[in-house]
Amino acid sequence: MDFTFEELNLNAWPSIQTMVYEGWILRMANGYTKRSNSIIPLYSYKDGDIPLKIEYCENLYRKNNLPVIFKLMECEDHKNIDHVLEQSDYEKIDITSVQVCGSIKRNSNNLTGIVESNNFSSEWKKCLYECNEINELDTMETIETLLENIKFDVVSVHKKENGVLIGCGYGVIEKGFIGLFDINVKKDFRGKGYGNEIVQTILNNANKQGIMKAYLSVVDNNTVAKKLYDKLGFKEIYKYWYRKKL
């Protein structure tokens, strides 16, 4: 399997600490998001070593007071690992669709209340916290560190209406692609097309920079978001999921 988009995802949403253990990527970020706190068997391994490698990871994550979570892709390379984890009482959760758009189309609609930038402003972060109902100072500090660890060009977008923060999202540009991340709209404002406006603004910005290709990850049961992305020309290329110890 070509792991290009997994590598792009790793760079676009970093962790605080990343280790490599015999081809497996081990990420830790104080427990904030599964993406930044999971074990990803991205490269080569030996089937006979799987139980021992799982045990190694379990001991390391528990030592650091983190849940043991594996991220696996829909590919031959991960079938054996997935089977071993299933037999070891790891629950399969959050099946996710990785999608790609090969030709970004610029939207010429006049969008109001949209603020876009090439960095993460305090107002953008405030919007992110409010959308996700994050109030803990420790979590906010972790998020700040993760955002600072993004080393590629970013496009941050947030939506305001009558001074009220409504939603936000961001994109990361690398290798001729823009990746879409953390597209959020507050519960009371959903279903009004604001998510579409945020996504369109990110894609428009990329288009102006000559970036014509985009990728994203969307949880498989999020039918509303999947319909939006389908209209924008995104097509699924594979799925991934997490295995978490029961």
NUMAR-572923 format. One line per field, with one value per residue: residue in one letter; chain; x, y, z of N, C-alpha, C in turn. Coordinates in Angstrom, 1 decimal. Atoms other than C-alpha are relative to their C-alpha. Layout:
N
type c(A|...)
mol c(A|...)
nc1 c(X|...)
nc2 c(Y|...)
nc3 c(Z|...)
cac1 c(X|...)
cac2 c(Y|...)
cac3 c(Z|...)
cc1 c(X|...)
cc2 c(Y|...)
cc3 c(Z|...)
This chain:
246
type c(M|D|F|T|F|E|E|L|N|L|N|A|W|P|S|I|Q|T|M|V|Y|E|G|W|I|L|R|M|A|N|G|Y|T|K|R|S|N|S|I|I|P|L|Y|S|Y|K|D|G|D|I|P|L|K|I|E|Y|C|E|N|L|Y|R|K|N|N|L|P|V|I|F|K|L|M|E|C|E|D|H|K|N|I|D|H|V|L|E|Q|S|D|Y|E|K|I|D|I|T|S|V|Q|V|C|G|S|I|K|R|N|S|N|N|L|T|G|I|V|E|S|N|N|F|S|S|E|W|K|K|C|L|Y|E|C|N|E|I|N|E|L|D|T|M|E|T|I|E|T|L|L|E|N|I|K|F|D|V|V|S|V|H|K|K|E|N|G|V|L|I|G|C|G|Y|G|V|I|E|K|G|F|I|G|L|F|D|I|N|V|K|K|D|F|R|G|K|G|Y|G|N|E|I|V|Q|T|I|L|N|N|A|N|K|Q|G|I|M|K|A|Y|L|S|V|V|D|N|N|T|V|A|K|K|L|Y|D|K|L|G|F|K|E|I|Y|K|Y|W|Y|R|K|K|L)
mol c(A|A|A|A|A|A|A|A|A|A|A|A|A|A|A|A|A|A|A|A|A|A|A|A|A|A|A|A|A|A|A|A|A|A|A|A|A|A|A|A|A|A|A|A|A|A|A|A|A|A|A|A|A|A|A|A|A|A|A|A|A|A|A|A|A|A|A|A|A|A|A|A|A|A|A|A|A|A|A|A|A|A|A|A|A|A|A|A|A|A|A|A|A|A|A|A|A|A|A|A|A|A|A|A|A|A|A|A|A|A|A|A|A|A|A|A|A|A|A|A|A|A|A|A|A|A|A|A|A|A|A|A|A|A|A|A|A|A|A|A|A|A|A|A|A|A|A|A|A|A|A|A|A|A|A|A|A|A|A|A|A|A|A|A|A|A|A|A|A|A|A|A|A|A|A|A|A|A|A|A|A|A|A|A|A|A|A|A|A|A|A|A|A|A|A|A|A|A|A|A|A|A|A|A|A|A|A|A|A|A|A|A|A|A|A|A|A|A|A|A|A|A|A|A|A|A|A|A|A|A|A|A|A|A|A|A|A|A|A|A|A|A|A|A|A|A)
nc1 c(0.8|-0.7|0.4|-0.2|1.0|-0.3|-1.1|0.5|0.8|-0.9|-0.6|1.0|0.5|-1.2|0.1|-1.1|-1.2|0.1|-1.1|0.1|-0.4|0.0|0.9|1.2|-0.1|0.6|0.2|0.5|0.3|0.8|1.3|0.9|0.3|-0.6|-1.0|-1.3|-0.3|0.2|-1.1|0.3|-1.0|-0.1|-1.0|-0.3|0.0|0.0|1.2|-0.3|-0.3|1.1|0.4|-1.0|0.0|1.2|-0.3|-0.9|0.8|0.9|-0.8|-0.4|1.1|0.5|-1.0|0.2|1.4|0.8|0.7|-0.7|0.8|-0.7|0.6|-0.2|0.5|0.7|-1.0|-0.5|-1.1|0.5|1.0|-0.4|0.0|1.4|0.5|-0.6|0.6|1.4|0.0|-0.5|1.0|0.0|1.2|-0.2|0.8|-0.2|-0.3|-0.2|-0.2|-1.0|0.5|-0.8|0.6|-1.1|0.1|0.8|0.7|0.2|1.4|0.0|1.0|-0.4|0.3|-0.1|-0.3|-1.1|-1.3|-1.0|-1.4|-1.0|-0.4|1.1|0.1|0.7|1.4|0.2|-0.1|1.2|1.1|-0.2|0.3|1.4|0.6|-0.2|0.4|-1.2|-0.1|-1.1|-1.2|-1.0|0.3|-0.3|-1.5|-0.4|0.4|-0.9|-1.2|0.2|0.1|-1.3|-0.8|0.2|-1.2|0.3|0.9|1.3|1.1|1.0|1.2|1.2|1.2|0.6|1.3|0.4|-1.0|0.0|-0.8|0.9|-0.7|-1.4|-0.7|-1.3|-0.6|-1.5|-0.5|-1.2|-0.2|1.0|1.4|0.4|0.8|1.0|0.0|0.8|1.1|0.9|1.1|0.7|1.2|1.2|-0.1|-0.2|1.1|0.2|-1.0|-1.2|-1.2|-0.3|-0.7|-1.4|-0.8|-0.2|-1.0|-1.3|-0.3|-0.3|-1.3|-1.0|0.0|-0.7|-1.5|-0.4|0.2|1.2|0.4|0.3|0.3|0.7|0.5|1.3|0.6|0.8|1.4|0.3|0.6|0.1|-1.3|-0.3|0.7|-0.7|-1.2|0.3|0.4|-1.2|-0.8|-0.9|0.3|-0.7|-1.1|-0.1|0.5|-0.8|0.8|-0.8|0.2|-0.2|0.1|1.3)
nc2 c(-1.2|-1.3|-0.7|-1.5|-0.8|0.2|-0.9|-1.4|-0.2|-0.1|-1.3|-1.1|0.0|0.6|0.4|-0.7|0.9|1.0|1.0|1.0|1.3|1.1|-0.3|-0.5|-1.4|-0.2|-1.4|-0.3|-1.5|-0.2|0.6|-0.8|0.6|1.3|-0.2|-0.4|0.9|1.3|0.7|0.1|0.9|-0.6|0.6|1.4|0.7|1.5|0.5|0.7|-1.0|-0.9|0.0|-0.6|-1.4|-0.5|-0.1|-1.2|-1.2|0.0|-0.4|-1.4|-0.9|0.0|-0.7|-1.5|-0.2|-0.2|1.2|0.7|-0.2|0.2|-0.5|1.0|-0.3|1.0|0.5|1.4|0.0|-0.2|1.0|0.8|-0.8|-0.2|1.3|0.2|-0.9|0.4|1.2|-0.5|-0.8|-1.4|-0.3|-0.7|-1.2|-1.2|0.3|-1.4|0.0|-1.0|-0.4|-0.9|-0.8|-0.2|-1.3|-1.0|-1.0|-1.2|-0.5|-1.5|-0.6|-1.0|0.5|-1.1|0.4|1.0|-0.5|1.0|-0.4|1.0|0.5|0.3|-1.2|0.3|0.2|1.3|1.0|-0.2|0.6|1.4|0.4|-0.1|1.0|1.3|-0.1|0.2|-1.0|0.4|-0.7|0.9|0.4|-1.2|-0.1|1.1|-0.4|-1.1|0.6|0.8|-0.9|-0.6|1.1|0.2|-0.7|-0.3|-1.1|0.3|-0.9|0.1|-0.7|0.1|-0.7|-0.8|-0.6|-0.9|0.1|1.3|1.0|1.1|1.2|-0.1|1.1|-0.4|0.8|0.1|0.2|0.8|0.9|-0.3|0.3|-0.7|0.9|-0.7|0.5|-0.7|-0.8|0.0|-1.0|0.2|0.8|-0.8|-0.6|1.1|0.2|-1.3|-0.2|-0.7|0.9|-0.1|-1.3|0.1|0.9|-0.7|-1.0|0.6|0.5|-1.2|-0.5|0.9|-0.2|-1.2|0.2|1.0|1.3|0.5|1.3|-0.1|1.3|-0.2|1.2|-0.2|1.2|0.7|-0.2|-1.4|0.0|-1.4|-0.5|0.7|-0.5|-1.3|0.2|0.6|-1.1|-0.7|0.9|0.9|1.5|0.8|0.8|1.1|-0.3|0.4|0.0|0.1|1.1|-0.5|1.1|-0.1)
nc3 c(0.0|0.0|-1.2|0.2|-0.7|-1.4|-0.3|0.1|-1.2|-1.2|0.0|-0.1|-1.4|-0.7|-1.4|-0.8|0.1|0.9|0.0|1.0|-0.6|1.0|1.1|-0.5|-0.5|-1.3|-0.2|-1.3|-0.1|-1.2|0.1|0.8|1.3|0.3|1.0|-0.6|-1.2|0.5|0.6|1.4|0.6|1.3|0.9|0.0|-1.2|0.1|-0.6|-1.2|-1.1|-0.4|-1.4|-0.8|0.3|-0.7|-1.4|-0.2|0.1|-1.2|-1.2|0.1|-0.1|-1.4|-0.8|0.2|-0.3|1.2|0.5|1.0|1.2|1.3|1.2|1.1|1.3|0.7|0.9|-0.3|-1.0|-1.4|-0.3|-1.1|-1.2|-0.4|-0.5|-1.4|-0.9|-0.2|-0.9|-1.3|-0.5|0.4|0.7|1.2|-0.1|0.9|1.4|0.6|1.4|0.5|1.3|0.8|1.1|0.9|0.8|-0.8|0.7|-0.8|-0.2|0.1|-0.9|-0.9|-1.3|-1.0|-1.4|0.1|-0.3|0.4|-0.4|0.2|-1.3|-0.9|-0.8|-1.3|0.2|0.6|-1.1|-0.9|0.7|-0.1|-1.4|-0.2|0.8|-0.6|-1.4|-0.8|-1.1|-0.9|0.4|0.4|1.4|0.9|0.1|0.8|1.4|0.4|0.4|1.2|1.1|0.2|0.6|1.4|0.6|1.4|0.2|-0.5|0.3|-1.1|0.4|-1.0|0.5|-1.0|0.4|-1.0|-1.1|-0.6|0.7|0.4|0.5|0.4|0.6|0.6|1.1|0.0|1.3|0.1|1.2|1.0|-0.6|-1.2|-0.9|-0.8|-1.3|-1.1|0.5|-1.2|-0.1|-1.3|0.1|0.3|1.4|1.1|0.9|0.7|1.0|-0.4|0.2|1.4|0.2|-0.5|0.9|1.3|-0.2|-0.1|1.3|0.9|-0.4|0.6|1.4|0.3|-0.1|1.0|-0.5|0.6|-0.6|-1.4|-0.6|-1.4|-0.6|-0.6|-0.6|1.0|-0.3|0.1|1.4|0.4|0.6|1.2|1.2|0.4|0.7|1.3|1.0|0.3|0.9|-0.8|0.2|-1.0|0.5|-0.9|-1.4|-1.1|-1.2|-1.2|-0.9|-1.4|-1.0|-0.8)
cac1 c(0.0|1.1|1.2|1.6|-1.6|-0.8|2.5|0.7|-1.7|1.1|2.7|-0.5|-1.7|1.5|2.0|4.1|6.4|6.9|9.0|9.7|9.8|10.7|8.7|5.8|5.1|4.3|2.7|1.9|0.2|-1.2|-4.2|-5.7|-7.2|-6.6|-4.7|-2.0|-2.0|-1.9|0.4|0.6|2.2|3.2|6.2|7.8|7.4|7.6|4.4|6.0|6.9|3.4|2.4|5.7|5.5|2.0|3.1|6.0|3.5|1.1|3.8|5.0|1.6|0.5|3.7|2.8|-0.8|-2.3|-4.9|-3.5|-4.8|-3.7|-4.5|-4.9|-5.5|-7.6|-4.7|-3.1|-0.1|-2.4|-4.7|-2.6|-2.1|-5.8|-6.6|-4.2|-5.6|-9.2|-8.3|-6.7|-9.9|-9.2|-12.4|-12.7|-13.9|-14.2|-14.1|-12.9|-12.9|-9.8|-10.8|-9.1|-10.2|-8.0|-9.2|-10.2|-12.8|-12.9|-16.2|-17.0|-19.8|-19.5|-19.1|-19.6|-18.3|-15.3|-11.9|-8.9|-5.2|-1.9|-1.6|-3.7|-4.9|-6.2|-9.7|-9.4|-8.3|-11.1|-13.5|-12.0|-12.3|-15.9|-16.9|-15.5|-16.6|-13.0|-12.6|-9.6|-6.4|-4.2|-6.0|-5.7|-2.0|-1.7|-3.6|-1.4|1.7|0.3|-0.6|2.9|4.4|2.9|5.9|4.1|2.0|-1.4|-4.7|-6.9|-10.5|-13.3|-16.8|-18.4|-22.0|-23.0|-19.8|-20.5|-18.0|-19.8|-17.2|-13.7|-11.3|-7.8|-5.8|-2.1|-0.2|2.4|3.6|1.0|-2.0|-4.0|-5.3|-8.5|-8.6|-10.9|-13.9|-16.1|-19.5|-21.2|-24.2|-26.8|-25.6|-25.3|-27.4|-27.1|-24.2|-21.6|-19.3|-19.5|-18.4|-15.4|-14.3|-14.9|-12.8|-9.9|-10.1|-10.3|-7.2|-5.3|-6.5|-5.2|-1.8|-1.9|-2.8|-5.3|-5.5|-7.0|-7.4|-9.4|-10.5|-14.2|-15.8|-17.7|-21.0|-20.9|-23.4|-23.9|-20.2|-19.8|-22.5|-20.8|-17.5|-19.0|-20.5|-17.1|-15.6|-13.9|-13.7|-12.7|-9.4|-9.3|-10.5|-8.8|-10.0|-8.7|-8.4|-8.7|-8.2|-11.5)
cac2 c(0.0|3.6|5.4|8.9|10.2|8.7|10.6|13.8|13.3|12.7|16.0|18.0|16.9|16.3|14.8|16.2|13.1|10.7|7.5|4.8|1.1|-1.4|0.4|1.3|5.0|5.7|9.0|10.7|14.1|14.0|12.0|14.7|13.0|9.4|10.7|12.1|9.3|6.1|3.4|3.3|0.2|2.2|0.3|-3.1|-5.7|-9.5|-11.4|-13.5|-10.3|-8.9|-10.1|-9.0|-5.6|-5.1|-5.9|-3.4|-0.7|-1.6|-1.3|2.0|3.7|2.5|3.8|7.2|6.9|6.8|4.4|1.8|2.7|1.3|2.9|0.4|0.8|-1.1|-3.0|-6.5|-5.4|-4.7|-7.8|-9.9|-7.1|-6.4|-10.1|-10.3|-7.2|-8.4|-11.7|-9.6|-7.8|-4.6|-3.0|-1.7|2.0|5.1|3.6|6.6|7.3|8.9|10.9|12.8|15.5|15.6|19.0|21.8|24.1|27.7|28.9|32.5|33.0|36.0|34.6|37.0|36.8|34.6|35.3|33.5|33.6|31.8|31.2|30.3|33.5|33.6|34.1|31.0|29.0|30.4|29.3|25.8|25.5|26.7|24.4|21.4|22.6|22.6|24.3|22.6|24.7|21.7|20.6|24.1|24.1|20.7|22.0|25.1|22.9|20.6|23.6|25.1|21.7|22.0|23.0|23.5|26.3|26.5|28.1|28.8|29.9|30.8|32.1|34.9|36.2|39.3|39.0|35.4|32.7|29.9|27.5|26.9|24.7|24.6|23.3|22.2|22.4|19.8|18.0|19.8|18.8|20.7|18.6|19.6|19.3|20.1|21.4|22.4|24.2|24.8|22.6|25.5|26.6|23.2|22.4|26.0|25.5|27.1|24.0|24.2|27.9|27.1|24.2|26.3|29.1|26.8|25.2|28.7|29.8|26.7|27.2|30.7|29.4|26.9|23.9|21.8|18.6|18.1|15.2|14.7|12.1|11.8|9.4|6.8|7.4|11.2|11.1|14.9|15.7|12.9|14.3|17.7|16.3|14.2|17.3|18.9|16.0|14.0|10.2|7.6|5.9|3.7|3.4|3.3|2.6|2.4|-0.6|0.3|-2.1|-2.9)
cac3 c(0.0|-0.7|2.6|1.1|2.6|6.0|5.9|4.9|7.8|10.3|9.3|9.2|12.6|14.6|18.0|20.9|20.9|18.1|18.3|15.8|16.9|14.2|11.5|13.8|14.5|18.2|18.9|22.2|22.9|26.4|25.3|23.0|19.9|18.8|15.8|18.0|20.6|18.6|17.3|13.5|11.9|8.9|7.6|7.5|10.2|10.8|11.4|14.1|16.1|16.3|19.8|21.2|19.5|20.8|24.3|24.0|22.9|25.7|28.4|27.0|26.7|30.1|31.6|30.2|31.4|27.9|26.5|24.1|20.6|17.2|13.9|11.0|7.3|4.9|3.3|3.2|5.4|8.4|8.2|10.5|13.0|13.0|13.6|16.6|18.1|17.7|19.4|22.2|23.0|21.1|20.0|16.4|16.5|14.3|10.8|8.7|5.0|3.4|0.4|-2.4|-4.8|-7.9|-9.3|-6.9|-8.3|-7.1|-5.7|-6.8|-4.3|-2.1|1.4|4.3|7.9|6.8|8.3|6.7|7.6|7.2|10.9|13.9|15.5|19.1|17.8|15.6|18.6|20.7|18.0|18.0|21.8|21.7|18.9|20.8|24.2|25.5|28.8|30.4|30.4|30.1|26.9|25.4|26.1|24.4|21.3|21.2|21.1|18.4|16.2|16.7|15.6|12.1|9.9|6.6|5.1|6.7|5.8|8.9|8.4|10.9|10.4|12.4|12.3|14.2|16.3|17.2|16.4|14.5|13.0|11.9|10.1|8.6|5.7|5.4|2.2|1.4|-1.8|-4.0|-1.8|0.7|3.6|5.3|9.1|12.1|10.2|13.1|13.4|16.7|17.3|17.2|13.7|11.9|8.9|7.5|5.1|7.2|7.1|3.3|3.4|5.6|3.3|0.2|1.6|2.4|-1.1|-2.8|-0.9|-2.1|-5.6|-5.7|-4.7|-7.6|-5.4|-7.3|-5.2|-1.8|0.7|4.0|6.4|7.5|9.9|7.9|9.6|9.1|6.2|6.2|5.7|3.2|1.0|1.1|0.1|-2.6|-4.2|-4.0|-6.0|-3.2|-3.8|-1.2|-1.7|1.4|5.0|8.3|11.8|15.4|17.7|21.4|24.3|26.0)
cc1 c(0.9|-0.5|0.2|-1.0|0.1|1.1|-0.4|-0.8|0.8|0.6|-1.0|-0.7|1.0|-0.4|1.0|1.3|-0.3|1.2|-0.2|0.5|-0.2|-1.0|-1.4|0.2|-0.8|-0.1|-0.7|-0.2|-1.0|-1.4|-1.0|-0.1|0.7|1.1|1.4|0.5|-0.2|1.3|-0.4|1.0|0.2|0.9|0.2|0.0|0.0|-1.2|0.2|0.2|-1.2|-0.4|1.0|0.0|-1.2|0.2|1.0|-0.8|-0.9|0.7|0.4|-1.1|-0.6|0.9|-0.2|-1.5|-0.9|-0.7|0.8|-0.9|0.8|-0.9|0.4|-0.7|-0.6|1.0|0.5|1.0|-0.6|-1.0|0.4|0.0|-1.4|-0.6|0.5|-0.6|-1.5|0.0|0.5|-0.9|0.2|-1.2|0.2|-1.0|0.4|0.5|0.0|0.4|1.1|-0.4|0.9|-0.8|1.2|0.0|-0.9|-0.6|-0.3|-1.4|0.0|-1.0|0.6|-0.3|0.3|0.4|1.2|1.3|1.0|1.4|1.0|0.6|-1.2|-0.1|-0.7|-1.5|-0.3|0.0|-1.2|-1.2|0.1|-0.4|-1.5|-0.8|0.1|-0.2|1.2|0.2|1.3|1.3|1.1|-0.2|0.3|1.5|0.5|-0.3|1.0|1.4|-0.1|0.0|1.4|0.9|-0.3|1.0|-0.3|-0.9|-1.4|-1.0|-1.1|-1.2|-1.0|-1.1|-0.6|-1.4|-0.5|0.9|0.1|0.8|-0.9|0.7|1.4|0.5|1.4|0.5|1.5|0.4|1.3|-0.1|-1.2|-1.4|-0.3|-0.9|-1.0|-0.1|-0.9|-1.0|-1.1|-1.1|-0.7|-1.4|-1.2|0.0|0.2|-1.3|-0.3|1.0|1.2|1.3|0.4|0.8|1.4|0.8|0.3|1.1|1.4|0.4|0.3|1.4|1.1|0.0|0.7|1.5|0.5|-0.1|-1.3|-0.5|-0.2|-0.3|-0.7|-0.3|-1.4|-0.5|-1.1|-1.5|-0.5|-0.6|-0.1|1.3|0.4|-0.7|0.6|1.2|-0.2|-0.4|1.2|1.0|1.0|-0.5|0.9|1.1|0.3|-0.6|1.1|-0.9|1.0|-0.4|0.4|-0.3|-1.3|0.3)
cc2 c(1.2|0.8|1.5|0.8|-0.2|0.9|1.4|0.3|0.1|1.4|1.1|0.1|-0.7|-0.5|0.8|-0.9|-1.1|-0.9|-1.1|-1.3|-1.0|0.3|0.5|1.4|0.1|1.5|0.3|1.5|0.2|-0.5|0.8|-0.6|-1.4|0.2|0.3|-0.9|-1.5|-0.7|-0.3|-0.9|0.4|-0.7|-1.4|-0.6|-1.5|-0.5|-0.6|0.9|0.7|0.0|0.7|1.5|0.7|0.1|1.1|1.3|0.2|0.5|1.5|1.0|0.0|0.7|1.5|0.4|0.4|-1.3|-0.6|0.0|-0.3|0.6|-0.9|0.4|-1.2|-0.6|-1.4|0.0|0.0|-1.1|-0.8|0.7|0.2|-1.2|-0.2|0.9|-0.4|-1.2|0.4|1.0|1.5|0.3|0.8|1.2|1.0|-0.3|1.3|-0.2|1.1|0.3|1.0|0.7|0.4|1.3|0.9|1.0|1.2|0.4|1.5|0.6|1.0|-0.5|1.1|-0.6|-1.0|0.7|-1.1|0.6|-1.1|-0.4|-0.2|1.1|-0.5|-0.1|-1.3|-1.1|0.0|-0.7|-1.5|-0.6|0.0|-1.1|-1.4|-0.1|-0.4|1.1|-0.2|0.7|-0.9|-0.5|1.1|0.1|-1.1|0.3|1.0|-0.6|-0.8|0.9|0.6|-1.0|-0.2|0.9|0.3|1.2|-0.4|1.1|-0.2|0.9|-0.1|0.9|0.7|0.6|0.9|0.0|-1.3|-1.0|-1.2|-1.3|0.3|-1.2|0.4|-1.0|0.0|-0.4|-0.7|-0.9|0.2|-0.3|1.0|-1.0|0.8|-0.7|0.8|0.9|-0.1|1.1|-0.3|-0.6|0.9|0.6|-1.1|-0.1|1.3|0.3|0.7|-0.9|0.1|1.3|-0.1|-0.9|0.7|1.0|-0.6|-0.5|1.2|0.5|-0.8|0.2|1.2|-0.1|-1.1|-1.4|-0.5|-1.3|0.1|-1.4|0.3|-1.4|0.3|-1.3|-0.6|0.2|1.4|0.2|1.5|0.5|-0.8|0.4|1.3|-0.3|-0.7|1.0|0.8|-0.8|-0.9|-1.4|-0.8|-0.8|-1.2|0.4|-0.3|-0.1|-0.2|-1.3|0.5|-1.1|0.2|0.1)
cc3 c(0.0|1.2|-0.1|0.8|1.5|0.4|0.1|1.3|1.3|0.1|0.3|1.3|0.8|1.4|0.8|0.0|-1.0|0.1|-1.1|0.6|-1.1|-1.1|0.5|0.6|1.3|0.3|1.3|0.1|1.2|-0.1|-0.9|-1.4|-0.1|-1.0|0.6|1.1|-0.4|-0.6|-1.4|-0.6|-1.5|-1.0|0.3|1.4|-0.3|0.7|1.4|1.2|0.5|1.4|0.9|-0.2|0.7|1.5|0.3|0.0|1.2|1.2|-0.1|0.2|1.4|0.9|-0.1|0.2|-1.2|-0.4|-1.2|-1.3|-1.2|-1.1|-1.2|-1.3|-0.7|-1.1|0.5|1.2|1.4|0.4|1.2|1.4|0.6|0.7|1.4|1.0|0.4|1.0|1.4|0.7|-0.2|-0.8|-1.3|0.1|-1.1|-1.3|-0.7|-1.5|-0.4|-1.4|-0.7|-1.1|-1.0|-0.8|0.8|-0.9|0.9|0.0|-0.1|0.8|1.0|1.4|1.0|1.4|0.1|0.3|-0.4|0.2|-0.3|1.3|0.9|1.0|1.4|-0.1|-0.7|1.0|0.9|-0.7|0.1|1.4|0.2|-0.7|0.6|1.5|0.9|1.0|0.8|-0.5|-0.5|-1.5|-1.0|-0.2|-1.0|-1.5|-0.5|-0.5|-1.3|-1.2|-0.3|-0.7|-1.5|-0.7|-1.5|-0.1|0.4|-0.5|1.1|-0.4|1.2|-0.5|1.2|-0.6|1.2|1.2|0.7|-0.8|-0.3|-0.3|-0.5|-0.7|-0.5|-1.0|0.1|-1.3|0.0|-1.3|-1.0|0.4|1.1|0.8|0.8|1.4|0.9|-0.5|1.0|-0.2|1.3|-0.2|-0.4|-1.4|-1.1|-0.9|-0.8|-1.1|0.4|-0.1|-1.5|-0.3|0.5|-0.9|-1.3|0.1|0.0|-1.4|-1.0|0.2|-0.7|-1.5|-0.5|0.1|-1.0|0.5|-0.6|0.5|1.5|0.6|1.4|0.5|0.7|0.5|-0.9|0.2|0.0|-1.3|-0.5|-0.6|-1.2|-1.2|-0.5|-0.8|-1.3|-1.1|-0.4|-0.9|0.7|-0.2|1.0|-0.7|0.9|1.3|1.0|1.2|1.2|0.7|1.4|1.0|0.8|1.5)
